[in-house]
């Protein structure tokens, strides 16, 4: 590198790219991280790999020694990779930097045997929304029948040495994964065939157990970061630190602390910081910066080392007063020599970006972090479910109180993502008749609530239908007059609709309907019934007419449907009634609308 370049691209000023690992439970996220860490510990001298709070830093030399000839350290200016340890995509939704995901790049782990599962799809959805570049680690290749293990070998090498049958089996699984990605609008291929990683997702076959393919995975991560993210990695080396709260934790001897990922600048042990809180931003003085002790020294009393200063990118535990209301996912900013109100305003505006739009009425939403609250709000917005209140934290009695005031039974609900329900809140929900929904997968949570709403709607429609006069069209059969009047008893055939007991009967003449009587009993084969359906022949007692005068044999009669009922049937219940009944309704409406075009509208 020439001197002219060095002032613009000072390698010391490039931070480590932050890598998140996502995927379905049991697909091997943690074991993949453990493998990278384990190999790093074996490859590097003790201390080459540093454990951060919630993250593991793997320096370039160590990446290179694991990846072998695939990574030549001379080709890279980036100092290595920082893997976020907290497995799962909760941490991913939590981890935000200004206006986006905190992770620069992600690995989506998919089990080659198990393929796409609910959390895989959810992780994909999150990656799509946050527009984070990612690669797919197709894990557990060693479980393909007939697999011949080559510990820690690059994939091409180990793939070549397998039998044709084994390769064919692996190919089938890999192409299923590539097909699944394509179904979700991601163009993907095996990584060595990908020309442009900005347009295509590379799939890297790996085994977290045997280390096969891990060199390739690291090489692709380094290559992608170097090629497409170098400018984003340039930071203000000595500037005031900027980070995100990963977790708020009680720590013995230190009180409430915040585990923070620092992605820009530095934080020092005498800094004043502003942290996003439940109500207002918290302004507080750093008391201690804590890093985990190296593995070799963990036997000592204290699990942490006190450090004076940390630079990005790093995971660090910050001990300070007044952190009880700090929120996971909230911004952390060092003030240093800037006006306090400017920094507070920055934190407020960043929190406002994440704020969830609420309505006058809706459901109550609780989530474990700000990021997941935002993801929940997105999912509910897509499902057109209004939110009356959205907060970070466990479900508490006051959430039940808010939900219990809803006028609409469908909105007497609390949806909790990845949170606990406090015991007194559970009791309160039973007393106040509030439904609780909790889940660790967002779309399953939304699905559970949607099903509940559909059940309520069905019950409501059933109640309406029970109280509504249903339409029917029927004919008086010839030679089936059993009694002339008081009441008249005749045999009828129902052409369409449902003839109900106690309904009024009308006859149309010269475009005018005339009420001729009321059904006072229906018998089918000598048995009393409440209603008769299209296609049935029954005998009916009609109070009012005399057969031969107002009603004759062969006459076509109709159930008289009140205008208000006809309107509800047409506008709200067409999907709830049988097709023949709808036909009777439409014919009935047509007759009325010849006289009055606005009848029943």
C-alpha positions as CSV (number, residue, x, y, z in Angstrom):
1,X,0.0,0.0,0.0
2,X,1.5,3.4,-1.0
3,X,1.7,6.3,1.4
4,X,-0.9,8.3,-0.5
5,X,-3.5,5.6,0.3
6,X,-2.6,5.1,3.9
7,X,-4.2,8.3,5.2
8,X,-7.6,7.5,3.6
9,X,-7.5,3.8,4.3
10,X,-5.7,3.4,7.6
11,X,-6.2,-0.3,8.4
12,X,-6.3,0.7,12.1
13,X,-9.4,2.8,11.4
14,X,-11.3,-0.1,9.8
15,X,-13.5,-1.8,12.3
16,X,-14.3,-5.5,12.4
17,X,-17.4,-6.5,10.4
18,X,-20.2,-7.6,12.8
19,X,-21.6,-11.1,11.9
20,X,-24.9,-12.4,13.1
21,X,-25.8,-16.1,12.9
22,X,-29.4,-17.0,12.4
23,X,-31.5,-20.1,11.7
24,X,-34.0,-22.6,13.0
25,X,-33.6,-24.1,16.5
26,X,-31.5,-27.3,16.3
27,X,-30.0,-26.5,12.9
28,X,-26.6,-25.9,14.4
29,X,-26.1,-22.1,15.0
30,X,-24.4,-22.6,18.3
31,X,-22.3,-25.5,17.2
32,X,-21.1,-23.6,14.2
33,X,-20.0,-20.7,16.4
34,X,-18.4,-23.2,18.8
35,X,-16.6,-24.8,15.9
36,X,-15.2,-21.5,14.7
37,X,-14.2,-20.5,18.3
38,X,-12.8,-24.0,19.0
39,X,-10.7,-24.0,15.8
40,X,-9.6,-20.5,16.6
41,X,-8.4,-21.5,20.0
42,X,-6.5,-24.5,18.6
43,X,-5.1,-22.5,15.7
44,X,-4.2,-19.3,17.4
45,X,-2.0,-19.0,20.5
46,X,-4.1,-18.5,23.6
47,X,-5.3,-15.0,23.7
48,X,-5.4,-14.6,19.9
49,X,-9.1,-15.0,20.1
50,X,-10.9,-12.6,22.5
51,X,-14.2,-13.2,24.2
52,X,-16.3,-10.1,24.3
53,X,-19.6,-9.6,26.0
54,X,-22.1,-11.3,23.7
55,X,-19.5,-11.5,20.9
56,X,-16.4,-13.3,19.8
57,X,-13.6,-11.5,17.9
58,X,-11.7,-13.7,15.5
59,X,-8.7,-11.7,14.1
60,X,-7.6,-11.9,10.5
61,X,-4.5,-14.1,11.3
62,X,-6.7,-16.7,13.0
63,X,-9.3,-16.6,10.2
64,X,-6.4,-17.1,7.7
65,X,-4.9,-20.1,9.7
66,X,-8.3,-21.8,9.8
67,X,-9.1,-21.1,6.1
68,X,-5.7,-22.1,5.0
69,X,-4.9,-21.1,1.4
70,X,-8.4,-19.7,0.9
71,X,-7.5,-16.6,2.9
72,X,-4.2,-14.8,2.3
73,X,-3.9,-12.1,5.0
74,X,-2.1,-9.8,2.6
75,X,-5.3,-9.4,0.6
76,X,-7.2,-7.9,3.4
77,X,-7.3,-4.6,5.3
78,X,-10.1,-5.6,7.6
79,X,-8.9,-6.7,11.1
80,X,-11.0,-9.9,11.2
81,X,-14.6,-10.8,12.1
82,X,-16.8,-10.2,15.2
83,X,-19.4,-12.9,15.7
84,X,-22.4,-12.1,17.7
85,X,-22.8,-15.0,20.1
86,X,-26.4,-14.6,21.3
87,X,-27.9,-17.2,19.0
88,X,-31.2,-16.8,17.3
89,X,-32.8,-14.0,15.5
90,X,-34.1,-12.2,18.6
91,X,-30.7,-10.7,19.0
92,X,-30.7,-9.9,15.3
93,X,-33.9,-7.9,15.5
94,X,-32.7,-6.3,18.7
95,X,-29.4,-5.3,17.2
96,X,-30.0,-2.1,15.4
97,X,-27.7,0.7,14.4
98,X,-29.0,3.9,13.0
99,X,-31.8,3.0,10.7
100,X,-31.0,-0.6,10.1
101,X,-29.7,-3.9,11.4
102,X,-26.5,-3.7,13.5
103,X,-25.0,-6.8,11.9
104,X,-23.1,-6.0,8.7
105,X,-23.5,-9.5,7.4
106,X,-25.3,-12.7,8.4
107,X,-25.0,-16.4,8.2
108,X,-28.3,-18.3,7.8
109,X,-27.8,-21.8,9.0
110,X,-30.0,-24.5,7.4
111,X,-29.9,-28.2,8.2
112,X,-29.4,-30.0,4.8
113,X,-31.8,-32.9,5.9
114,X,-34.4,-30.7,7.5
115,X,-34.6,-27.8,5.0
116,X,-36.7,-24.7,5.6
117,X,-38.5,-24.6,8.9
118,X,-40.7,-21.8,10.6
119,X,-37.8,-19.9,12.1
120,X,-35.7,-20.2,8.9
121,X,-38.6,-18.4,7.1
122,X,-38.8,-15.9,9.8
123,X,-35.1,-15.2,9.7
124,X,-35.3,-14.8,5.9
125,X,-38.1,-12.3,6.4
126,X,-36.0,-10.3,8.8
127,X,-33.0,-10.4,6.5
128,X,-35.2,-9.2,3.6
129,X,-36.7,-6.3,5.7
130,X,-33.3,-5.1,7.0
131,X,-31.6,-5.7,3.7
132,X,-28.7,-7.4,5.3
133,X,-26.4,-9.3,3.0
134,X,-26.1,-13.0,4.0
135,X,-24.8,-16.4,3.0
136,X,-26.4,-19.7,3.7
137,X,-24.5,-22.4,5.7
138,X,-26.0,-25.7,4.6
139,X,-25.0,-27.6,7.8
140,X,-24.7,-31.3,8.8
141,X,-23.3,-32.5,5.4
142,X,-21.5,-35.2,7.5
143,X,-24.9,-36.9,8.1
144,X,-25.5,-37.6,4.4
145,X,-25.6,-41.4,4.1
146,X,-22.1,-42.7,3.0
147,X,-20.3,-39.5,3.9
148,X,-16.5,-39.9,4.2
149,X,-15.2,-37.3,6.8
150,X,-12.2,-35.1,6.1
151,X,-11.8,-33.0,9.3
152,X,-11.6,-29.2,8.7
153,X,-11.1,-29.6,4.9
154,X,-12.4,-27.0,2.4
155,X,-15.6,-28.2,0.8
156,X,-14.4,-28.7,-2.7
157,X,-11.6,-31.0,-1.5
158,X,-13.9,-33.1,0.7
159,X,-16.7,-33.1,-1.9
160,X,-14.4,-34.5,-4.6
161,X,-13.4,-37.4,-2.4
162,X,-17.0,-38.6,-1.9
163,X,-18.7,-41.4,-3.9
164,X,-21.0,-40.5,-6.7
165,X,-24.0,-41.8,-4.8
166,X,-23.2,-39.6,-1.7
167,X,-22.5,-36.5,-3.9
168,X,-25.8,-37.1,-5.6
169,X,-27.6,-37.2,-2.3
170,X,-26.0,-34.0,-1.1
171,X,-26.7,-32.3,-4.4
172,X,-30.4,-33.1,-4.1
173,X,-30.6,-31.5,-0.6
174,X,-28.6,-28.5,-1.7
175,X,-30.8,-27.9,-4.7
176,X,-33.9,-28.1,-2.5
177,X,-32.4,-25.3,-0.4
178,X,-31.6,-23.2,-3.5
179,X,-35.1,-23.8,-4.7
180,X,-36.6,-22.7,-1.4
181,X,-34.6,-19.5,-1.5
182,X,-35.8,-18.9,-5.0
183,X,-39.4,-19.3,-3.8
184,X,-38.7,-16.4,-1.4
185,X,-37.3,-14.2,-4.2
186,X,-33.6,-14.8,-3.5
187,X,-31.5,-15.9,-6.4
188,X,-29.0,-18.4,-5.0
189,X,-26.3,-20.9,-6.0
190,X,-23.4,-22.9,-4.6
191,X,-20.9,-20.2,-3.5
192,X,-18.2,-21.2,-6.0
193,X,-20.6,-20.6,-8.9
194,X,-21.7,-17.1,-7.7
195,X,-20.2,-14.2,-9.7
196,X,-21.9,-11.3,-8.0
197,X,-22.6,-11.7,-4.2
198,X,-24.6,-8.5,-4.2
199,X,-27.2,-10.1,-6.4
200,X,-27.0,-13.7,-5.5
201,X,-26.9,-15.6,-2.2
202,X,-24.0,-18.0,-1.9
203,X,-24.7,-21.4,-0.3
204,X,-21.8,-23.0,1.5
205,X,-22.1,-26.7,2.5
206,X,-20.5,-27.2,5.9
207,X,-20.4,-29.5,9.0
208,X,-20.2,-27.7,12.3
209,X,-19.2,-31.1,13.7
210,X,-16.3,-32.1,11.5
211,X,-15.3,-28.6,10.4
212,X,-15.7,-29.4,6.7
213,X,-16.6,-26.3,4.7
214,X,-15.8,-24.0,7.7
215,X,-12.6,-22.6,5.8
216,X,-14.9,-21.7,2.9
217,X,-17.5,-20.1,5.1
218,X,-14.8,-17.8,6.7
219,X,-13.2,-17.1,3.3
220,X,-16.6,-16.0,1.8
221,X,-17.4,-13.9,4.9
222,X,-14.0,-12.1,4.7
223,X,-14.2,-11.7,0.9
224,X,-17.7,-10.2,1.0
225,X,-16.9,-7.8,3.8
226,X,-13.7,-6.7,2.1
227,X,-15.2,-6.2,-1.3
228,X,-18.6,-4.7,-0.5
229,X,-18.4,-3.2,3.0
230,X,-14.9,-1.7,3.3
231,X,-16.2,1.9,3.2
232,X,-18.9,1.2,5.9
233,X,-16.1,-0.2,8.1
234,X,-14.3,3.1,8.2
235,X,-14.8,4.6,11.6
236,X,-13.8,7.6,13.7
237,X,-11.2,5.8,15.7
238,X,-11.1,8.2,18.6
239,X,-14.6,9.6,18.3
240,X,-17.3,9.3,21.0
241,X,-18.7,5.7,21.1
242,X,-22.0,4.7,19.5
243,X,-23.6,1.3,20.2
244,X,-26.7,-0.7,20.9
245,X,-27.9,-2.4,24.1
246,X,-27.9,-6.1,23.7
247,X,-29.2,-7.0,27.1
248,X,-30.0,-5.3,30.4
249,X,-28.7,-7.5,33.3
250,X,-28.3,-7.5,37.0
251,X,-24.7,-8.2,37.9
252,X,-23.5,-9.1,41.4
253,X,-21.5,-6.2,42.8
254,X,-22.4,-3.9,40.0
255,X,-26.2,-3.6,40.0
256,X,-28.0,-3.1,36.7
257,X,-25.6,-3.3,33.7
258,X,-26.0,-3.1,30.0
259,X,-24.3,-5.5,27.6
260,X,-23.5,-3.3,24.6
261,X,-22.2,-3.8,21.1
262,X,-20.1,-0.8,20.2
263,X,-20.0,-0.2,16.4
264,X,-18.3,3.2,16.2
265,X,-15.8,5.3,18.2
266,X,-14.6,4.5,21.7
267,X,-16.0,4.3,25.2
268,X,-13.9,5.1,28.3
269,X,-14.4,4.4,31.9
270,X,-14.9,8.0,32.8
271,X,-17.4,8.9,30.0
272,X,-20.9,10.2,30.4
273,X,-23.4,8.3,28.3
274,X,-27.0,8.6,27.0
275,X,-29.0,5.3,26.8
276,X,-32.5,4.8,25.4
277,X,-35.0,4.1,28.3
278,X,-38.6,3.0,28.7
279,X,-39.7,6.6,29.2
280,X,-37.0,9.2,28.6
281,X,-33.3,8.8,27.6
282,X,-31.1,8.0,30.6
283,X,-28.0,10.2,31.2
284,X,-25.5,8.5,33.4
285,X,-21.8,8.2,34.3
286,X,-19.9,5.0,33.4
287,X,-18.6,3.4,36.6
288,X,-16.9,0.4,35.0
289,X,-16.3,-1.2,31.6
290,X,-16.2,-4.9,32.0
291,X,-14.8,-7.6,29.6
292,X,-14.9,-11.3,30.2
293,X,-11.5,-12.7,31.5
294,X,-9.6,-14.9,29.1
295,X,-10.5,-18.5,29.5
296,X,-7.3,-19.3,31.2
297,X,-8.0,-17.0,34.1
298,X,-11.7,-17.7,34.6
299,X,-10.9,-19.6,37.8
300,X,-10.2,-16.3,39.7
301,X,-13.0,-14.8,41.8
302,X,-14.1,-12.1,39.4
303,X,-15.4,-13.1,36.0
304,X,-14.6,-9.7,34.5
305,X,-11.6,-7.5,33.9
306,X,-12.0,-3.8,34.4
307,X,-10.8,-2.0,31.3
308,X,-10.1,1.7,30.7
309,X,-11.2,2.0,27.1
310,X,-12.7,0.0,24.3
311,X,-12.8,0.8,20.5
312,X,-15.3,-0.5,17.9
313,X,-16.3,-3.1,17.0
314,X,-16.6,-4.7,20.4
315,X,-19.0,-6.2,22.9
316,X,-18.6,-4.6,26.4
317,X,-20.6,-4.6,29.7
318,X,-21.2,-1.1,31.0
319,X,-21.9,-0.6,34.7
320,X,-23.5,2.7,35.6
321,X,-26.2,4.1,37.9
322,X,-29.9,4.4,36.9
323,X,-29.9,1.7,34.2
324,X,-33.1,0.0,35.5
325,X,-35.2,1.4,32.7
326,X,-32.7,0.8,29.8
327,X,-34.2,-1.2,26.9
328,X,-32.7,-4.0,24.9
329,X,-32.2,-2.7,21.3
330,X,-31.9,1.0,22.4
331,X,-29.1,3.3,21.4
332,X,-26.1,4.0,23.6
333,X,-24.0,7.2,22.9
334,X,-21.0,8.7,24.6
335,X,-21.3,12.5,25.1
336,X,-17.7,13.5,25.5
337,X,-17.2,17.1,24.3
338,X,-20.7,17.6,22.7
339,X,-23.6,19.5,24.2
340,X,-25.8,17.1,26.3
341,X,-29.1,18.2,24.7
342,X,-27.7,17.4,21.2
343,X,-26.9,13.8,22.2
344,X,-30.2,13.4,24.0
345,X,-32.0,14.6,20.9
346,X,-30.1,12.1,18.7
347,X,-31.1,9.3,21.0
348,X,-34.7,10.5,21.1
349,X,-34.9,10.7,17.3
350,X,-33.4,7.2,16.9
351,X,-36.0,5.9,19.4
352,X,-38.7,7.7,17.5
353,X,-37.7,5.8,14.3
354,X,-38.4,2.6,16.1
355,X,-41.6,3.9,17.8
356,X,-44.7,1.8,16.9
357,X,-47.7,3.7,15.5
358,X,-50.6,3.0,17.8
359,X,-54.4,3.5,17.2
360,X,-57.3,4.5,19.5
361,X,-58.3,0.9,19.6
362,X,-56.4,-2.4,19.1
363,X,-54.5,-5.1,20.8
364,X,-51.7,-4.7,23.4
365,X,-48.3,-5.9,22.2
366,X,-45.3,-6.8,24.4
367,X,-41.8,-7.9,23.2
368,X,-38.4,-8.6,24.7
369,X,-36.6,-5.9,22.8
370,X,-37.2,-2.7,20.8
371,X,-36.2,-4.4,17.5
372,X,-38.5,-7.4,18.0
373,X,-41.3,-4.9,19.0
374,X,-40.7,-3.2,15.6
375,X,-40.8,-6.6,13.8
376,X,-44.0,-7.5,15.6
377,X,-45.6,-4.2,14.6
378,X,-44.6,-4.8,10.9
379,X,-46.1,-8.2,11.0
380,X,-49.4,-7.0,12.6
381,X,-49.5,-4.1,10.2
382,X,-49.3,-6.5,7.2
383,X,-52.2,-8.5,8.8
384,X,-54.1,-5.2,9.3
385,X,-54.3,-5.8,13.1
386,X,-54.4,-2.4,14.9
387,X,-52.2,-1.9,18.1
388,X,-53.4,0.2,21.0
389,X,-50.2,-0.1,23.0
390,X,-46.7,-1.5,22.3
391,X,-43.9,-1.8,24.9
392,X,-40.8,-3.7,25.8
393,X,-41.1,-6.0,28.8
394,X,-43.0,-8.9,30.3
395,X,-46.8,-9.0,30.4
396,X,-47.9,-7.2,33.6
397,X,-51.3,-6.5,35.2
398,X,-51.5,-3.0,33.7
399,X,-51.3,-4.5,30.2
400,X,-54.4,-6.6,31.1
401,X,-56.2,-3.5,32.3
402,X,-55.6,-1.7,29.0
403,X,-56.8,-4.8,27.0
404,X,-59.9,-5.3,29.2
405,X,-61.2,-1.8,28.2
406,X,-61.6,-2.7,24.5
407,X,-65.2,-2.5,23.3
408,X,-64.6,-5.1,20.6
409,X,-64.2,-8.6,22.0
410,X,-61.6,-9.4,19.3
411,X,-59.3,-6.7,20.8
412,X,-59.4,-7.9,24.4
413,X,-56.1,-9.5,23.8
414,X,-52.4,-9.2,24.7
415,X,-49.7,-10.6,22.3
416,X,-46.4,-11.3,23.9
417,X,-43.3,-12.1,21.8
418,X,-40.5,-13.9,23.6
419,X,-41.6,-12.5,27.0
420,X,-43.0,-14.0,30.3
421,X,-46.4,-13.4,31.7
422,X,-46.3,-12.4,35.3
423,X,-48.4,-14.6,37.6
424,X,-50.7,-11.8,38.8
425,X,-51.2,-10.8,35.1
426,X,-52.3,-14.3,34.3
427,X,-54.8,-14.3,37.1
428,X,-56.1,-10.9,36.1
429,X,-56.5,-12.0,32.5
430,X,-58.8,-14.9,33.6
431,X,-60.9,-12.6,35.7
432,X,-61.1,-9.8,33.1
433,X,-61.7,-12.2,30.2
434,X,-58.6,-11.1,28.3
435,X,-56.9,-13.6,25.9
436,X,-53.2,-14.0,26.2
437,X,-51.0,-15.1,23.2
438,X,-47.3,-15.8,23.6
439,X,-44.8,-17.3,21.2
440,X,-41.1,-17.2,20.2
441,X,-41.9,-17.1,16.4
442,X,-43.6,-13.9,15.3
443,X,-45.7,-15.3,12.5
444,X,-47.0,-18.2,14.7
445,X,-48.0,-15.5,17.3
446,X,-49.9,-13.5,14.6
447,X,-51.5,-16.8,13.3
448,X,-52.7,-17.8,16.7
449,X,-54.4,-14.4,17.2
450,X,-55.9,-14.4,13.7
451,X,-57.4,-17.9,14.3
452,X,-58.9,-16.6,17.6
453,X,-60.5,-13.6,15.7
454,X,-61.9,-15.9,13.1
455,X,-63.5,-18.0,15.8
456,X,-65.1,-15.0,17.4
457,X,-66.4,-13.8,14.0
458,X,-67.9,-17.2,13.2
459,X,-69.7,-17.2,16.5
460,X,-71.0,-13.7,15.9
461,X,-72.2,-14.6,12.5
462,X,-73.9,-17.7,13.7
463,X,-75.7,-15.6,16.3
464,X,-76.8,-13.1,13.6
465,X,-77.9,-16.0,11.3
466,X,-80.0,-17.5,14.1
467,X,-81.9,-14.2,14.4
468,X,-82.4,-13.5,10.8
469,X,-85.3,-14.6,8.5
470,X,-83.8,-16.8,5.8
471,X,-85.1,-16.6,2.2
472,X,-87.0,-19.5,0.5
473,X,-89.1,-20.1,-2.7
474,X,-91.5,-23.0,-2.6
475,X,-94.5,-24.4,-4.6
476,X,-97.9,-25.8,-3.3
477,X,-98.2,-29.3,-4.7
478,X,-101.3,-30.3,-6.6
479,X,-103.5,-32.9,-4.9
480,X,-101.7,-32.3,-1.6
481,X,-104.3,-30.2,0.3
482,X,-104.9,-31.8,3.7
483,X,-106.9,-29.0,5.2
484,X,-108.5,-25.9,3.6
485,X,-108.0,-23.3,6.4
486,X,-107.6,-22.5,10.2
487,X,-104.7,-23.3,9.5
488,X,-104.4,-24.5,5.9
489,X,-102.3,-27.7,5.7
490,X,-100.6,-28.4,2.3
491,X,-97.8,-30.4,0.8
492,X,-95.0,-28.2,-0.7
493,X,-91.8,-28.6,-2.6
494,X,-88.9,-26.3,-1.7
495,X,-87.1,-25.0,-4.8
496,X,-84.4,-23.0,-3.1
497,X,-83.5,-21.6,0.3
498,X,-84.6,-22.5,3.8
499,X,-88.2,-22.5,4.9
500,X,-88.4,-21.8,8.7
501,X,-91.2,-22.3,11.1
502,X,-93.0,-19.1,12.2
503,X,-91.9,-17.1,9.1
504,X,-94.4,-15.1,7.1
505,X,-95.4,-16.2,3.6
506,X,-95.8,-13.9,0.6
507,X,-97.2,-14.2,-2.9
508,X,-96.2,-12.0,-5.8
509,X,-99.0,-10.8,-8.1
510,X,-98.6,-8.0,-10.7
511,X,-95.1,-7.1,-9.3
512,X,-96.6,-6.6,-5.8
513,X,-95.9,-8.8,-2.8
514,X,-98.9,-9.8,-0.6
515,X,-98.6,-11.4,2.8
516,X,-100.9,-14.5,2.8
517,X,-100.2,-16.0,6.2
518,X,-97.6,-17.4,8.7
519,X,-96.0,-20.9,8.9
520,X,-97.3,-22.6,12.0
521,X,-95.8,-26.0,11.7
522,X,-93.6,-28.1,9.3
523,X,-93.8,-31.9,9.1
524,X,-91.4,-34.2,7.3
525,X,-92.7,-37.8,7.1
526,X,-95.0,-37.2,10.1
527,X,-92.2,-35.7,12.2
528,X,-92.3,-32.1,13.4
529,X,-89.2,-30.1,12.1
530,X,-88.1,-26.5,12.6
531,X,-87.1,-25.9,9.0
532,X,-87.0,-27.5,5.5
533,X,-84.2,-27.1,2.9
534,X,-84.1,-26.9,-0.9
535,X,-85.1,-30.1,-2.6
536,X,-87.3,-31.4,0.2
537,X,-91.0,-32.1,0.1
538,X,-92.8,-31.4,3.4
539,X,-96.3,-30.6,4.7
540,X,-96.8,-27.1,6.0
541,X,-99.5,-25.6,8.2
542,X,-100.1,-21.9,7.1
543,X,-102.2,-19.7,9.4
544,X,-104.2,-17.1,7.4
545,X,-105.2,-18.3,3.9
546,X,-108.0,-20.5,2.6
547,X,-106.7,-22.9,-0.1
548,X,-108.5,-22.2,-3.3
549,X,-109.0,-18.5,-2.6
550,X,-105.8,-16.5,-1.4
551,X,-103.6,-19.5,-2.2
552,X,-104.2,-22.1,-4.9
553,X,-102.6,-25.5,-5.7
554,X,-99.5,-25.0,-7.9
555,X,-98.9,-21.4,-6.5
556,X,-95.3,-20.2,-6.1
557,X,-94.8,-18.8,-2.6
558,X,-91.9,-17.0,-0.9
559,X,-90.7,-16.5,2.7
560,X,-91.3,-12.8,3.4
561,X,-87.8,-11.4,4.3
562,X,-87.9,-8.0,6.2
563,X,-85.9,-5.3,4.3
564,X,-83.3,-5.0,7.1
565,X,-82.7,-8.7,7.1
566,X,-82.3,-8.8,3.4
567,X,-79.7,-6.0,3.6
568,X,-77.6,-7.9,6.3
569,X,-77.8,-11.1,4.3
570,X,-76.7,-9.5,1.1
571,X,-74.0,-7.3,2.6
572,X,-72.5,-9.4,5.3
573,X,-73.5,-13.0,5.2
574,X,-73.4,-14.1,1.5
575,X,-70.4,-16.3,2.3
576,X,-72.2,-17.9,5.3
577,X,-75.4,-19.1,3.5
578,X,-75.7,-22.0,1.0
579,X,-75.7,-21.3,-2.8
580,X,-79.3,-22.2,-3.3
581,X,-80.4,-19.8,-0.5
582,X,-78.3,-17.0,-2.1
583,X,-80.1,-17.7,-5.3
584,X,-83.5,-17.4,-3.5
585,X,-82.3,-14.1,-1.9
586,X,-81.1,-12.7,-5.3
587,X,-84.4,-13.5,-7.0
588,X,-86.4,-12.0,-4.1
589,X,-84.2,-8.8,-4.2
590,X,-84.7,-8.6,-7.9
591,X,-88.5,-8.7,-7.6
592,X,-88.4,-5.9,-4.9
593,X,-86.0,-3.8,-6.9
594,X,-88.2,-3.8,-10.0
595,X,-90.6,-1.7,-7.8
596,X,-88.0,0.2,-5.8
597,X,-84.4,0.1,-7.0
598,X,-83.0,1.0,-3.5
599,X,-84.9,-1.7,-1.6
600,X,-82.6,-3.5,0.9
601,X,-79.6,-1.2,0.1
